[in-house]
Amino acid sequence: MTPRKILVTSALPYANGSIHLGHMVEHIQTDIWVRFQKLRGHECYYCCADDTHGTPVMLAAQKQGIAPEDMIARVREEHLADFTGFLIGYDNYYSTHSPENQAHSERIYRALKANGKIESRVIEQLFDPEKNMFLPDRFVKGECPKCHAQDQYGDNCEVCGTTYSPTELIKPYSAVSGATPVLKESEHFFFKLGECADYLKEWTSGSNPHNGKPHLQPEALNKMKEWLHPDENGEGGLSDWDISRDAPYFGFEIPDAPGKYFYVWLDAPVGYMASFQNLCDRIGTDFDAFFRAGSEAEMYHFIGKDILYFHALFWPAMLHFSGHRAPSGVFAHGFLTVDGQKMSKSRGTFITAKSYLDQKLNPEWMRYYIAAKLNSKIEDIDLNLQDFISRVNSDLVGKYVNIAARASGFIAKRFEGRLKNVSDSALLAKLAAESEHIAEQYENREYARALRDIMALADIVNEYVDANKPWELAKQEGQEARLHEVCSELINAFAMLTAYLAPVLPNVATEAAKFLNIPAFTWTHTRETLGEHAINKYEHLMQRVEQQQVDNLIEANKQSIQAAAEQAAPAEESQYAPVAEQASFDDFMKIDMRVAKVLNCEAVEGSTKLLKFDLDFGFEQRIIFSGIAASYPDPAELNGRMVIAVANFAPRKMAKFGVSEGMILSAATADGKLRLLDVHEGAQPGDKVG
């Protein structure tokens, strides 16, 4: 096997929030893959950093009364402690607010400019007259110009999914001060992404030259085709990308442009380069060997599906047109739900990494459970807390670590801690035969399949235990040699299973190596026996998960959220959105709201936000799409329910999903859910609301 040179990254956590289990899905997925590559003997580096720039960080630091630099330094230490607690083995964890990142960002910008891919334009942008600052998209809120939902962000509507510019919002207001923003001209710099379309069509549909595998997953490629190719109405396609922001802004100033700063999404992915540069300078590795055009090294990015656009379009284009190599692959994953629902602060299921560790839950329990749910597709995964308890106790304690516990005592007491050579064992041959098959599953990020197959091997070993009953052999005269053989086979089987599980359970693997008296596990231990070998005293490797521990975790998260809310209450702004500008009775009378009955409600394939409602208005039936899927994970529960809907909005085409013939009314709750409005008993389909 030819050794490979591989650079791997996870998406950079933003420096104004805590790490939660949703973040851990990605970093655990990445860490397992990296550990596997290292077990195989490849030169593999895992780099990450805190994403530190932008208006949210600047405003959060102002609110705390400290400098942004002080805040991000503290947050980085907190983030790294959380990740380290979950055994994430970065080779370097850095910050985007670094001299390396500034140097690489400026170098890429100058190269793109020299290549004719940067131009300046004067644009009109919303400006907060009270805070005296231009407002980023997410700091403007208002009424959606398409479906008229209230309190939507300045870049997209969370109700109907439409994307737009902040200037298209109806009755916009500043999310910073509540003031009505004004339009103000400003010079901005744009990366001409539209000119990169031909290259991006080729790259997104292309394959990794090292292994022939596509750069993108099939679901990601389909999404890229939507973005790269305008539809029959001319909508879609690539737009040029605004890469600058005006002062005040926390970030890097653009060369030769005083008062203008790189937009955070330009220097954030460059943070991958900066973190690796910092590592290379520290350990003496050749940075250019990984990033120069035509590099023979491999580079992979693990990300969430919500930032696919930046990593599969902006980033490859930035790299290619500045004279660098593009990624070998971008691996996107879905989101984490808890007990089938979006993580909730009020229910205590918005679980932070720190709270998990503070409650003394074993991080390898969660690493195993998440891995057992992950595959190579862009699918959401669910943390079912009862299944978590059951699976960990059954697989890791009941099937795996007990193998060593059941055999080690006999080896220690009866055979002076020495194993017999059992290289001709049929049992061990079965385990060794799966080595390349399981390696392929790890390589392809099919962790759930890999762990199912490993546990199937553990079942075979436990069947062997039950068939040979070493505790009975120990009582029988003349069975000493057979007892030695059986127990040696079991210890060797345990070693092989540990090698298979080592990417997922690094602490257990380290402790098991001490027990087995070997320096460390490599992938060769999945197919080779230990021979005549002395082992050490066995110490128990893992405890069971107890229901009370999980209950305590949920309660701790509820209490921490409540305490934070109480502490912040005196200075906290109202949870309620500002009341809209005064409207006349005539304005209200233009809206025709009717009672409608839900004939059928179902999820929309290809959308994580939309539900499709078949409604009976009494006088006719209609289809309405509503962006409330996160609040109603079981759409069928809405069948037969009465709802209130706006009946006189013009029909609107919902991308590829169909035409929506109105809007269903809902209330936005304090915990971020959208709840349908109730209709009093006795109201009938078609009744007018007014």
Secondary structure by P-SEA (a helix, b strand, c coil): cbbbbbbbbcccccccccccaaaaaaaaaaaaaaaaaaaaccbbbbbbbbbcccaaaaaaaaaacccaaaaaaaaaaaaaaaaaaacccccbbbbcccaaaaaaaaaaaaaaaaaccbbbbbbbbbbccccccccccccccccccccccccccccccccccccccccccccccccccccbbbbbbbbbbbcccccaaaaaaaaaaccccccccccccaaaaaaaaaaacccccccccccccccccccccccccccccccccccccccccaaaaaaaaaaaaaccccccccccccccbbbbbbbccccccccccaaaaaaaaaccccccbbbbbbbbbcccccccccccccccaaaaaaacccaaaaaaaaaaaccccbbbbbbcaaaaaaaaaaccccccaaaaaacaaaaacccccccccccccaaaaaaaaaaaaaaaaaaacaaaaaaaaaaaaaaaaaaaaaaacaaaaaacccaaaaaaaaaaaaaaaaaaaaaaaccccaaaaaaaaaaacccccccccccccccccccccccccbbbbbaaaaaaaaaaaaaaaaaaaaaaccccccccccccccccaaaaaabbbbbbbbcbbbbbcccccbbbbbcccccccbbbbbccccccccccccccbbbbbbcccccccccccccccbbbbbbbcccccccccccccccccccccc
